[in-house]
């Protein structure tokens, strides 16, 4: 946990992918709210770098911990449907069409109930 706190205080310690490094350490420390937020940020950072397979992995890790975080929507700064949609889009562009369809259907189901996406 000390390393995650140090990285939070000074993201430059992580080098080129601070959110990804931070997410890993928060999850290892069993601090899922912080891990969730960092995984979503890592996904967004990877998208900006056109690292779509990596982005998809980060969004899917966020989805894995989503249900154990009480205020997940607030922590992630995105709604669940939006995170699922990001995961689907990244699966598609990284060559995983079957995974993209599965995630895309879930995103649509969630959006029907929330108006997100």
PADRENFI-167566 format. One record per atom (N, C-alpha, C): residue in one letter; x negated, y negated, z negated. Coordinates in steps of 0.05 Angstrom, whole numbers, padded with zeros to 5 digits, always signed. Atoms other than C-alpha are relative to their C-alpha. Example, Ala and Ser with C-alpha at 12.3 -4.5 7.8 and 13.67 -1.06 7.14 Angstrom:
<marnus>
A-00018+00024+00000A-00246+00090-00156A-00018-00024+00000S+00016+00024+00001S-00273+00021-00143S+00015-00022-00014
</marnus>
This chain:
<marnus>
X-00016+00024+00000X+00000+00000+00000X-00017-00025+00000X+00017+00023+00001X-00058-00047-00013X-00008-00008+00028X+00008+00007-00028X-00079-00043+00060X+00023-00013+00015X-00023+00013-00013X-00009-00059+00084X+00004-00028-00010X-00002+00027+00010X-00007-00119+00038X-00021-00018+00011X+00022+00016-00011X-00075-00142+00062X+00006-00007+00030X-00007+00005-00028X-00052-00135+00135X+00023-00020+00003X-00022+00020-00001X+00011-00174+00120X-00010-00028-00006X+00011+00026+00007X-00029-00230+00090X-00018-00010+00022X+00019+00009-00021X-00080-00231+00147X+00002+00020+00023X-00004-00019-00022X-00055-00196+00211X-00025+00003+00018X+00024-00002-00017X-00122-00210+00246X-00017+00023-00008X+00015-00023+00009X-00151-00153+00205X+00006+00025+00017X-00009-00023-00016X-00113-00105+00250X-00010+00000+00028X+00009+00002-00027X-00144-00128+00314X+00022-00007+00019X-00019+00007-00021X-00101-00127+00377X+00029+00008-00004X-00028-00008+00004X-00038-00093+00351X+00008+00000-00029X-00005+00001+00029X-00023-00119+00282X+00026+00012-00010X-00026-00011+00009X+00050-00099+00278X-00001+00031+00000X+00002-00029-00002X+00035-00027+00300X-00016+00011-00024X+00017-00009+00022X-00020-00020+00248X+00015-00004-00026X-00015+00006+00024X+00023-00052+00195X+00023+00020-00004X-00022-00020+00002X+00082-00006+00210X-00010+00027-00011X+00011-00025+00008X+00039+00055+00202X-00006+00000-00030X+00008+00002+00028X+00013+00032+00134X+00024-00004-00018X-00024+00003+00016X+00081+00010+00108X+00014+00027-00002X-00013-00026+00002X+00110+00078+00126X-00015+00019-00018X+00016-00017+00017X+00052+00114+00093X+00004-00007-00029X-00005+00009+00027X+00066+00073+00031X+00029+00004-00009X-00029-00005+00006X+00140+00094+00034X+00015-00026-00004X-00014+00026+00001X+00161+00021+00042X+00015-00003+00026X-00014-00002-00026X+00213+00034+00096X+00012-00027+00010X-00010+00025-00011X+00244-00036+00099X-00022-00015+00015X+00022+00013-00013X+00176-00065+00116X-00009+00015+00025X+00007-00017-00024X+00160-00007+00163X+00019-00005+00023X-00020+00004-00021X+00225-00017+00201X-00006-00027+00014X+00005+00026-00012X+00211-00091+00212X-00025+00000+00017X+00025-00001-00015X+00140-00077+00234X+00002+00017+00025X-00004-00017-00024X+00161-00021+00282X+00014-00016+00021X-00014+00015-00020X+00210-00067+00316X-00019-00021+00012X+00019+00020-00011X+00157-00122+00322X-00021+00013+00017X+00020-00014-00016X+00107-00071+00347X+00012+00008+00027X-00013-00006-00026X+00157-00050+00401X+00001-00024+00017X-00002+00024-00015X+00167-00121+00422X-00028-00009+00010X+00027+00007-00009X+00092-00134+00424X-00009+00018+00023X+00007-00019-00021X+00081-00071+00466X+00014-00006+00026X-00014+00008-00024X+00135-00093+00514X-00013-00023+00014X+00013+00024-00011X+00101-00160+00523X-00026+00007+00014X+00025-00009-00011X+00037-00122+00539X+00004+00020+00023X-00008-00020-00020X+00075-00077+00589X-00010+00028-00008X+00007-00026+00010X+00057-00017+00546X+00026+00014-00008X-00028-00009+00004X+00126+00014+00555X+00003+00026-00015X-00001-00025+00015X+00112+00084+00530X-00004-00005-00030X+00006+00007+00028X+00082+00056+00466X+00023-00016-00012X-00023+00016+00010X+00139+00006+00459X+00023+00019-00007X-00022-00019+00006X+00190+00063+00464X-00005+00016-00025X+00006-00015+00025X+00154+00102+00410X+00005-00017-00024X-00004+00018+00024X+00155+00042+00363X+00030-00004-00005X-00029+00004+00004X+00230+00030+00375X+00012+00026-00011X-00011-00025+00010X+00244+00104+00364X-00008+00005-00029X+00008-00003+00028X+00205+00104+00299X+00017-00018-00017X-00019+00018+00014X+00247+00044+00278X+00027+00014-00004X-00026-00014+00001X+00309+00085+00293X-00001+00023-00020X+00003-00022+00019X+00282+00143+00251X+00003-00009-00029X-00002+00009+00028X+00279+00100+00188X+00024-00018-00004X-00023+00019+00001X+00340+00056+00204X+00019+00007-00022X-00021-00007+00018X+00389+00095+00162X-00008-00001-00030X+00009+00001+00028X+00346+00092+00099X-00005-00028-00010X+00005+00029+00006X+00340+00016+00101X+00028-00013-00002X-00027+00011+00006X+00401-00017+00069X+00007-00024+00018X-00005+00024-00016X+00394-00083+00107X-00016+00001+00026X+00016-00005-00024X+00364-00054+00171X+00004-00021+00021X-00005+00020-00021X+00397-00103+00218X-00014-00027-00006X+00014+00025+00008X+00370-00163+00179X-00030+00004+00001X+00029-00005+00000X+00301-00131+00170X-00011+00000+00028X+00010-00003-00027X+00295-00115+00244X+00003-00026+00016X-00007+00025-00014X+00323-00183+00265X+00015+00006+00027X-00016-00008-00023X+00360-00143+00319X+00021+00019-00010X-00020-00019+00008X+00423-00102+00315X-00008+00028+00009X+00007-00028-00007X+00421-00026+00320X+00004+00005+00029X-00005-00005-00029X+00451-00026+00390X-00023-00012+00016X+00022+00013-00015X+00396-00074+00413X-00026+00016-00002X+00024-00017+00003X+00340-00031+00384X+00003+00025+00017X-00004-00024-00016X+00370+00031+00417X-00002-00007+00029X+00002+00008-00028X+00376-00007+00483X-00029-00005+00008X+00029+00004-00006X+00302-00027+00479X-00013+00028+00003X+00012-00027-00002X+00284+00046+00466X+00008+00013+00026X-00009-00012-00026X+00326+00068+00526X-00015-00013+00024X+00014+00013-00022X+00296+00016+00572X-00029+00008+00003X+00029-00008-00001X+00225+00034+00553X-00003+00029+00007X+00001-00028-00009X+00239+00108+00561X+00003+00002+00030X-00005-00001-00029X+00265+00095+00631X-00025-00009+00016X+00023+00010-00015X+00206+00053+00654X-00026+00015-00005X+00024-00016+00005X+00156+00100+00623X+00003+00029+00010X-00002-00026-00013X+00182+00160+00662X+00015+00021-00015X-00015-00019+00015X+00230+00193+00613X+00030-00005+00005X-00027+00007-00007X+00297+00187+00650X+00021+00015-00018X-00020-00014+00016X+00333+00241+00609X+00003-00013-00028X+00000+00013+00026X+00313+00208+00544X+00014-00027+00002X-00012+00026-00004X+00333+00141+00572X+00031+00001+00002X-00029-00003-00003X+00403+00166+00590X+00012+00006-00028X-00010-00006+00027X+00413+00195+00520X+00001-00025-00017X+00001+00024+00016X+00391+00131+00487X+00019-00021+00011X-00018+00020-00013X+00430+00088+00537X+00029+00005-00008X-00027-00007+00008X+00494+00125+00521X+00005-00008-00029X-00003+00008+00028X+00482+00114+00447X+00002-00030-00003X-00001+00030+00001X+00469+00040+00458X+00028-00010+00009X-00026+00008-00009X+00534+00034+00497X+00022+00006-00020X-00019-00007+00021X+00573+00070+00443X-00001-00020-00023X+00004+00019+00021X+00544+00024+00391X+00010-00028+00008X-00009+00026-00010X+00557-00038+00433X+00030-00002+00001X-00029+00000+00000X+00629-00018+00442X+00012-00006-00027X-00010+00004+00027X+00637-00020+00367X-00008-00027-00012X+00011+00024+00013X+00596-00083+00353X+00000-00024+00018X+00003+00022-00019X+00594-00126+00415X-00029-00007+00005X+00029+00005-00005X+00517-00123+00414X-00007+00009+00029X+00013-00008-00025X+00474-00113+00476X+00008-00017+00023
</marnus>
